[in-house]
């Protein structure tokens, strides 16, 4: 499969759009795909980074986001025989999507705040916390949404840290400073000033400059201060540095999701308007401290927050736990799986009644159920009719690219915050990874406008279903009895990690 990524970067707009595309491109590259980056603007360091990872880089000559840009991108995609075009940037709007779709391409649209008037892409991906599907109400029926940190795009270097858990020390003293790939406002200098005045014994800090940041000179701490501060540029071991640190001072861009994966407490500043909502929501959820904008990002304010975090193990432990609940590091894999599977989820219709009955009575489905008895047709009809009328039940049917139904996902909300799910996959599609994608897409739809937790009980010996739930990001809460049989309780959603520790 071939992919074309269309994104831009500069000292003023930053490098975040291209870097999160890089994360998705790496995941596709690991699947054997050929990837091309089409850039109207870039920085030398970022271009060198893409080339060093064996990605093709082609310049776009037209003005970014203009009609000529979309036509040039279409021509390049045809030349490269791309199956998908991935677009990331605020300069691209509704007309840009329509042009790509009219040319016959599958389109993944990476978004942050619903800036386009209308959405016609196949998939719209918004990895930000607190996003609601309502901002994408004006979209085509075929447009599928992937919203929330479950889909955050993390680079390959973070894969090895998915199951790592932080040991929160009684008293912290290690600080990481990172202001993203570029730092046009030179907030790094203010952060360094904060390190110098912070009342922290034996402070040990690493200040990371992005590869596209302008050259800068920073003062060094005096020998008497007992502080050690090193400045490094364009590091390749960011995950290791985040694991090393006790607290981070960072810009509220894509770095937020890396910090969450590593469970690292942080002081966040929004350096661009589009980062404010994310930083505010992370602070509301107790994942970070938020300083609103460069104006309020003073050395003294940063130093005060830094001292408070480093001196309080309880606060850092709480932040770390809440961060890990948001991000599990499998977002890129989920997006790739969904793109490869080509599934579309739609609400069940009255005409689906017999199909669901046939799936429910499939011998393999019955053997995996807690009751193996065959379900009579009349009983199923009455059950299906009641479920279709039940406001607390939602049933979705998955269709492949040919429009053939291949599985179902059902959620029954038992309370304001907890729902039970049931999943089945057509016999001819089993063993191809469809189950995990279906669970993931169904979970996403179930949470639309209704945050909470989803639960599933899987027979302990049903290894295929267990792998599917774990691949979809569900957490095992351990074994319990279900109808007199051994079952694994899986859960996904808010406070799941707390449930496991109770």
C-alpha positions, 0 to 999 in steps of 0.5 A: 500500500502507498500513502501520501502525506500532505503537511507543512512546517515552519519556524512560526507554525511549528513542526507538530503537524509533520511530526504527528504525520511522521508517527503515523508514517512510521507505523505504516512503514512497519507494515511495508507501505511506501510513504511520500511526504509532500511539503510546501513549507519545511525546515532543513532539520525536519526535511533531513529527519524525514529523509533519514527515515527513508521517506520520499520528500517532494516539494509542493510549488503551489500556495499552501491550501489553495486550489492549485495545491489540491490539484498538485497533490492529486497529480502527485498521489496518482504519480506515486500510486497512493491508496490514501492521502493523509492531510494535516494542517489548518490551511486545508479546508472543505474544498480541499477534501472534496477535490481529493475525494472527487479524484477517487482517493481515500482520505484521512483528515487530521484535525484539531478543532473542526476548522473546516466548514464541511467534512467529506474525508473517509476518516477524521482524526482528532487526538485531543482530549475533551473533543466531542463529535458535535464539532463534526456534525456537518459531515458526509454519511460515510465520514468516520470519526476517530476522536480522543487520546485513544488515537494519539499518534506517537513516534516509533521510539515510544513503542517500547514504553507502552507497558512501562510504569513510573516509580514516583519518588518521595522527592523529585529533583530531575526536570525536563524542558522541551518547547517543541520542534521550534521555539519562536518565542524563546520560552526555553530561556524563561524556563531556564531562568525558572530552573535557576531561581527554583528552590530545589536541592540538587536540581538536575535538568535537561533542556531540549532544543528542537532541531528547527529552533534558532541557535541560542545561548543560555546562562549556566548555573553557578557552582555554588547553586548545586544545580546541574543543567545541560542543553541538548539539541534535536535529541533522538531519545526523548522517551528515555529523557521523559522516563528519567525526569520527575517533572517536565516543563513543556509546550502544550502540543503533541508532546502532551501525549508523550508525557501522558504515556510516560506518566510524567507530571508537567507544567504546560504552556500553550504557545499557540491558540489551538493548544489552549483547549488541550492544556486547559482540559489536561489541567482540569483532569489533573494531568498537568499544570496549565499556564495560559500563554506566553505572557503568563509564562514568567520565570517566577510562576514556573519556578513556583509550580516546579517547586510545588510538584517536585516537593509533593509525591502525592500530586505527582503520583495522582498526575501520573495515574491520570495521564496513563489512563488517557494514553496507552501508546497504541493510537498509531496502530489503531489508526493503521488497522482501521485504514487497512480494514476498510470498515464502516460502522452504521447503526443497526436497522430493522432489516439486520434482525435475521443477520444478527440472529444467524451470527448469534447462533453460529457454533463458534459464537455459541461456544464462546457464550456463557449460555450455549443454547441455540436462540429461537427465532421468535425469541430473537425477534422479540429481543431485537425489537426491544433493543431497537426501542431501548434508549440505553442500547446502541447496536452498530453493524460493521460493513466492509468496503464492498458494503457487506456486513461483517460484524456487530457491536452492541452496548447496553448502558446500565448506569450513567457511567457504565455500559456492557458490550457484546461483539460478534464477527462473521465467520469468514472474517475471523482471524484477520484482525477484524475483531479488534478494529470492530471493538475499537470503532464501536467503543469510539461510537459508544463514547460519542457524547457519553463518557464513562466506562465500557465492560466486557466479560470474556471466557478465560479460555477464549484467547482470540477474544482476549487478544482482540480486546487487549489490542483495542485498548481494554484493560484486564481487571482480572478473573471473576465468576460469570454464570458459574464460569471463569471469565476475564473482566475487561474495561475501557474508559475513565478511571479504569486503572483505578478500578484495577488497583481497587 
